[in-house]
Amino acid sequence: MLIIRMISVLILVFLNGCASSPEKSSVQEEVIEPVKLSEPREKTQQSEVNVSIDPDVMYMLMAAELAGQRGQYAIALEGYMEAAKRVNDPRFAERATKIAMYMKDGNKTDEAVALWIRQDPKNPTARKIAALSALRASNKQTAVDHLDALLKIDPSGFEKTALELVSVLQRDGKASFLYEVLDALAVKSPDQAVIYFVQSLLAMEMKDNALAERKVQQALSVQPSWDKALILQAQIAVISGDLNKAKNLLRNASDKYPENNKLKKLLAQVLIKTTEYEAAAEVYLGIVAVDPNDIESQISLALVYLQLDRDGKAEGIFNRLLDQPEWNNQARFYLGKIEEKRGRTQKAIAWFDKVTDSPLVFESAITTVSLLVRENEFGEADSRLVQLEGRFPKQKLRIILMRAGLYGQQEQYEKAFELLTHELAGQPDQRDLLYTRALMAERINKLDVLEADLKKILAKYPDDAEALNALGYSLLDNASRYLEAEKYLQHALKLMPNEAVIMDSFGWLQFKLGKLEQARDYLERAYAKQQESEIAAHLVEVLWVLGRRDEARKIFNEAIKKTPKDEYLLDFQQRILVGKE
């Protein structure tokens, strides 16, 4: 019987959560809560405010406050607008602006903020709101004027303001227009590096890395020692795939500004990416020597030591961190990984069970389950997985799939099938559940379910190479469906031409079609990439039929020695070798 295999895909994520990355604004557009008009008024920046309020204006304010409390925001807005026009107090215009924004009334917002700016022209919040409104309306000159005012009012805060605007305008599809506005602003203020820095970020958002590089270089020509710009320049090189350039940029910057640890940390990460672990360790050692309290660098150094198989040095670092409450959970996790690496399963589990309060809790629990399975403690592993479902509801899918795999490993295919079927009742289109159930359906000879599940995946994801391969391979038990299988397998091979499992499936199809040399070619290439037992069994059988029996015996003997209980190799041995030597 043909068994479907999964295709493993490893995704490497670089610089994920890098602490030294350029600051990305997480500030979303201000959400104006329902106005509480009874709140104390905020202090104004204006030095002189007319606090003598006419009785008519006082009545307007009282009416506006009452309307606001009742949720009658249109009436409240009109009251505050009229009061703002009559009294030179920017607080009333500010309140009117925020009510108009809450109501999403663009015209009223513009009218109110214009009045606010006339009364308090140096108020950065008013300018920011006005700039955003002008950018959304594609009013270039007005946007430039307000941004220019912001740059003069609060030059140190302009970067944060610009990034807040970027965050909002990206959602509105206006990022490219903001870039044009900043171009015009740069003409007025060519000595402001922050303008070019934000433009570089926008260019990256527009997928123009060359433009991003030019703009960050402009920023550095104005402010050569700006670490954020230096780091951004290196990150652009990384994103562009030029790791050597990134490395050289960071080395030069680190040499020029030796006190800047942000540059050194990013250099170490690039060195790790290029597998230069010795060099990365040297960088981290230098950082820790200067600042022994830099725990993050100590942990990074320990992880590099693990890559270099210097487990003892890594262990020493993690043991020292056990006394620090903020870091002891990470230390326990990695001490568990060290014991796992040494093959000391029980000691590893003991460490993982001590991880109680960090993002690593779930990974610790899952790793423990994997170790229990390795020790054939299936009952304990299943019991722990059931407990995890209640503790980590957001990880339920992953846990269900692990439980199904656990049952499959024990050849409890019916139990796995029932578990997956129950879960599919609540999410019938979930791809991984469908695929895994197809695997189990094949094992219990429910080939109609196997085919239906895989075709359901392909209806939604027609280029799912794994499902294409699985469906095509499953059809090879039926000679009348070889041409149909070929269609699926050719599609999968086109999508992933170097995937060993797909080459194996296609080679086995060629064998079924009597194309022995083509079969041998595909299977030999597949086996060279991945010396898996089923691929070995297929290749051995093809070589045997081709009369190349010495080669077949050699490959078979090597494979059966590695996996003496493998069903594919034992099947070949029983069908072909026994009694035919």
N, C-alpha and C positions, 0 to 999 in steps of 0.2 A: 504494500500500500504506500502511496506517495504522501509524504508529510510536508506541509508548508513550513517554510522558515521565515523568520523576520529578518529584515535588513537593518543592521545597526547603523545609525547615522550619528556621528560625533560632531557637536557644534562647539567650537571654541569661542568663548566670549572674551574680548580683550578690554582691559581698563574699565571693567564694570564697577560702577560706584567709586571711581577713583577720587580720593579725597583732594587731590591736587588739580582736578580738572577746572577749567574756567567756570566761573559761577554761572549757572543757568537759572534764569528766573523761574521760580515755582509760584510766583505771585499771580494769581488769576485776576481777572477784571473785578473791580470792587463790586460786591453785592450790597445793595442798599437795603437794609432791613426796614420794615414798616416804621415810619417816623414816630418817635415818642416825643411829642412836642413839649412835654413837661420836664424833659431833661435839662440840667443846667447848661447854659450857653457856654460854648468854648471860648477861650481867650483868643482875641484877634491879634494879628501881627501889626495891625495899624496903630500908630502911636496915639492918634487922636480920633475918638469916636463920639459922634453926637449921641449922648445918652438921654437927652431931653426928648421924651416921646409925647407927641400930641395925643390928646384923648381919643381922637378918631383912629389913630394908628394903634393905640393900645387896644381898642375894641376889635380892630382887624386881627391883631395877634391873638387875642383871646378866642375869637371865632375860629381862627385857623387852627389853634391848638385843640379846641373842642372837636373840630372836624377831623383832625388827624387821629384823635383818640377813637373816633367812631369809624375810622377807615374811609372817610370821605376825602381822599387825597387831592382830588381836583379842586375842591373848595379850599383846602389847606394851602395848596400851591398858589392859588390866586391871592389868598390873604398875605402870604409871605412875600410874593412878588410885589404887591402894592405897597407893603410896608417897606420893602427894600428900596423902592423908588422914592419914597417920601423921606426916609431916614438914612443918613450916611453911616450905616452900620453894616459892614460886610457880612456879619453873622446871619442877617436875614436873607441875603442873596445866596449865601452858602446853603442855608436850609432849603431854600426854594430850588436850588440846583439839585440837591440830593433827592428831594421829593420828585422832581421831574425825571431824574434818572431812574428812580424806583418805578415810576409809571411808564418808563421807556418812551417818553415823549421827547423826541429829538429836537423839535423846534423850541419847545419850552426850555429844554436843557441849555440850548445855545443862548437863548435870550437871558436866562438866569445867570449863566456862567460869565457872559459878557458883562453884565451888571456887576457881578462879583469882582471881576478883574479890574473894572474901572475904579471900584472903591478900594481894592487891595491888590494893586498890580504885581506885587512881589510874592503873592501867595502861590507856592509850588503846586498845591493840590488843584487849585483853580486852573492853573496853566496846563497841568497834566490832562485834566478833563477836556479842556478846550482843544488841546493838541490831538487827543484821541478822536474827538468829534470831527475835527478838520481832516484827519487821516482817513477816517471812515467815509467821509464825503468826497474824498479825492481832491480836497482843496489844498493844493500844494503850497502856495505862498503863505496862507494862514497857518498851516502846520509848521512851516519853517519859522515863522515869526514866533510862535509859541514855544517851539523847541529852543530857539535862540535865547528867548527870555529865560527858560528853565536852565540853560547852560550858564547864563550869567548869574541867576539867582542862587543856584546850588550846584556848582561845578563838580563837587565831590560826589553828589548824589545823582548825577546825570546818568551814569552807567546803569544804576538800578532802575531809574525811571525808564530809560530806553528799553531795557530788557523786559520790563512790565508791559510796555507797549508792544514789543515783539510778540510776547506770549498771547496777547489778545488778538493782534492783527493776523497772526498765523491762522487762527481759527476762521477769520473773516476773509482769508485769501488775499490780504493786503500787504504781505511781507515785501513784495517787490516794489510796491509804491513807497513804502517806508524807506527802502534803500535809495530811491530817487530823491526823496526829501532830504535824507542825510547827505547825499551828494551836494545838494544846494546849500545845506547848512555848512558843509566843509569849506565851501567857497568863502563864506562869511567868517568862519573860524578855523583856518587851516592848521592852527597849532594845537588843536584838541585831539589827542590820540584816541580818546574814547569813541569819537565818531567813526574812525576807521575800524576800530575793534568791533563795534556793533555791526558795521557793514560786513566785516569778515564773517561774523556769525550768521548774518542773513544770507550771504553768498553760499555758505555751507548748507543752509536750509534749502536754497535753490539748486543744490547739487552741482555747484560750480566751484570746484576745489581750487582751480587756477586763480579765479577771481578772489577767493577767500585768502589765498596765499599772498596775492598782491596787496590786499587791504591790510592784512595783519603786518606785512612788511612796512606799510606806510605808518601804521601805529607805532611800530618799533623805531622808525626813523625819527619820530617825534619824541618818544619816551623809551630809550633803548633798554632800560633796566626793568621795565614793567613785567613782572613775573607772569601775570595772566596772559599777556600777549605772547611771551616766549613759550608758555605751555601750549597755547592755542596753535601757534605755528608748528610745534612738534606734533600735536594731535592731527592737524591737517595732513602732515606727512604720513602719519600712521593710517589715516582713513584712505589716503591715496595709494596705500600699499608700499610706500617707500620707507621701510623700517630703518634702513641704514642712514637715510637723511635725518629721520627723527632722532636717531641715536647720536649722530654728529652734532645736531643742533643743541641737544640737551647736554652733551659733554662740554661743548664750547660755552654754553650759558652757565653751566655749573662751575667751570673753571673761572669764568669772569666774575660770577657772583657766588663765591664759595659759602656764604652765610645763608643762602636760600635753599632750605631743605625741600621745598615743593618741587623745585627743578630736579634735585637729586632723587627724590622718590619716583618721579615719573621716569627718569632715566633708568632706575632699577627695574621698573615695570616693563619698559621696552626691552631691556636686556633679558628679562625673563621670557618675553615673547619670542626673542630670537635664540632662546635656549642657552644664553651665555650666563649660566648660573654662578660660576665662579666670580665673574665680574659683578653680577648683581649682589652677591654676598659681600664683596668688598665695599660697594656703595653703602649698603645697609650697616655694615660694621662701622664705617666712618660716621654715619648719622648717629648711631647709638653711642659711639665714643664721645661725641660732643654733647649729646642729650640722652643720658641714661634713662630718663623718664619717658622717652618716646616709645610707648608700649606697642603702638601699631607697627613701628619699624622693627621692633624686637620679634613680633609675631611673623612679620614678613620674612625676616632673616631666618627664623626657625623653619618656615615652609620651604625656603630655598635650600636649607640644609637637608630637608627630607628629599628634595629632588636630587641632591648630591649623595644620597645614601649615608649622610652623617647623622644618623638617627640619634646617637648619643648626645651630640651637641644640641639638636632640636629638643630632645627630652629635657635637657638641663634648663633651657629657656622656659619651657612650659611648666616645669616643676616650680620654678621661681615665681610664676604668675598665679599659682594656686592660692596664695595668700591675699590676692587682690580681688575683692568681690566683683569689681567691674569686668574682670577678665578671666575669672577662674572657670567659667563654663566653657569658654573657647579652649582654655588649656586642657580641661578634662576631655573635650572632644578629640583634640589632636593627640593627646596621650593614648586615647583609645585607638586612634588610627595607627599609632606606632606599634602598639601591642598586636593589632590586627595584622600589620605588615610582618611582624615576627612570628605569626601563627599561634599566638597565645590567646585563643578565643575567649576563654572565661575571663581573663584579665581585661581584655578589650571590652567585653560586655559590661564588666563592673564599672569601667570608666564611663561608657556611654550612658549607663543608667544613672550616673551622677550629674549628667547635664540636665539642668532643670529649668533654666530661665535664660534663653537666648534664641535667636533664629535657628540655632543648630539643634534644638530639641527634637524636631521631627526627623531631621537627617540622622541624628543619633539613634532614634527609635527604629528607623527603617534599616539602618546598618546592622543593628542588633538582630533584627528579623533575618537579614541575609546571612549573618553568622550562624544563627540557629539552624537555618535550612542547610547550611554547609555541614553542620554536625548531625544532620538528619533528625533534629528535634522539631519535627513538623507540627506536633500538637501545640507546643509552647509558642512556636512561630505564629500559628493561626490564632491562638488566643490573644497574643499581643496585637496582631493586626485588627482583630475585632474591637479591642479596647481603643485603638488609635482612631477608628471611625468616629467614636464619640468625642474624642479629644480634639481632633483636627477635621471638622466637617468640610473645610475647603479643600482638603486633600483626599476626599472620599474616592474620587475616580482612581487616583493612583493606588490607593489601598485596595480597592476592589480588583484592579488588574493584578496586583501582587498576590492577592488571595487566589485568584483564578490560576495564576502561574504556579502557585504553591500546590494546588490540587492537581494540576497537570503533571507536575514533577513526581507526584505520588501515584500517577496514572488513575486518578479519580476524575476522569474526564466528564462523566455525567454530572458530578457535583459542581465542577467548574462551569459546565454548560448551564445548569440551572441557576447558579449565582449570577451569571452574566445576563441570562434571559430576564431574571427578576429586575436587574438594574436597568436593562434596556426598556422596560415598561415605562420608566419615568423619563428617559431621554433616548427615544428610539433612533435618533439619527447620529448618536455619538460615534465617531469614527473608530476610536480605539476599542470601544466595547464591541462594535460590530466585527472588527478584524479579529479580535481575540476569540470571540465566540465562533467565528469561522474556523479557527484552528481547532477548537474543541469539537465542533460539529464534524469535522473530518475524522477525528479520532473515534467518534461513536457512530460513524457511518451515516450521519445525517447530511448527505451530500446536497440535498435540496436547500437546506438552511445555509450550508457553506456557500453555495453559489449565489443565493439570494442576498446574503449579507455582503459579499464582496461586490456584487453588482450594485447594491444600494450605495456603497462607498463610491464606486466609480461614477454613478449617476451625478453625485455631488462634486466629486474630485476626479475628473476624467484622466488627469495626469498623475494619479497616485501610483508611482512605480511599484511600491510594495504590494498594493492590492492587485495591480495588473499581473505581477509576477506570480502571486499566490493563486489567482484564478486560472491563469494559463497553466501553471504547473499542476493544479488539481485536475485539469481535464486530460492529462496524459495517461490516465488509467483507462480512457475510453478511446479506442482507435478511431471511432467515427467522428471524434471531435478534435482531431489533431490540427486541422486547418484553423479552427476557431481558436485553439490554444496558441497557434503560431501568431495570430493577429495580436493577441494580448501580450505575448512575450516579445514580439518585435517592437511593440510600442514601449514596453518597459526598458528594453535594451537601448532604444533610441534616447530615452530620458536619462538612463544611467548606464552608459556603455562599459564602464570599468568596475561595475559592481559584481563581485565574485558569485553571489547567489543567483543573480539574473543570468550571468554567463553559463552557470551550471544548468539552470533550467532550460536555457535555449540549446545548450549542447545535448542535454538528455532528450529533448524533442528531436534533434537531428538523428540521434541514435534510433529513436522510435520510427523515424521516417526512413531508416536504412542508409542515411548519409554518414557513413562511419568516419571518414577522414575529417569532415566538418565537425562532427561530434567530438572527435579527439582533440582538435584544435581548440575549441571553446572550453572543453573540460580541463585540458592541460593549463590553459591560461587562468582559469578559475582556481585550480588547485595551487598554482604558483602564488596567487594572491591570498588564498585562505585555505589552509590545510585542514579543512573540516571533514569529518568522517563520511558524511553523505556524498560530498563531492569526490572523495577518495573512492568510495564504492562505485560511483558512476564511472569514473575514469578507469578503474581496474576492470570493470566489465567490458568497456569498449576496447581496451587494449587486449583483453582476452579473446574477444571475438575477432579482432584484427590479427590474431596469431602472435602477438607480442607478449607471450606468456611470462617470460622471465621478468620483464618490466612490471607486468601486472602483479606477480608474486611479491616483488620487492616493495612496491607501493602498499600492497595489502598487508604485508608483514609489519611494515613501519606503522601503518595506521592502526592495526588491531593491537599492537603493543601499547599504543597511547590510550586507546579506548577499547579494552577487551570485551566490554559488554554492549558495544554499539549495535543496534538492531540492523542497520543497513549493511554493515560489514558481516555480521553473522548470517544475514539472509543470503549474501553473495556466497559466503563459505558453504552454506547448506545446499544452495541450488547448483553451484558451479564446481566448487573444489572437491567436496566430499565424493569419493568414488570416481573422480575424473582425473586424478593426478597420474 
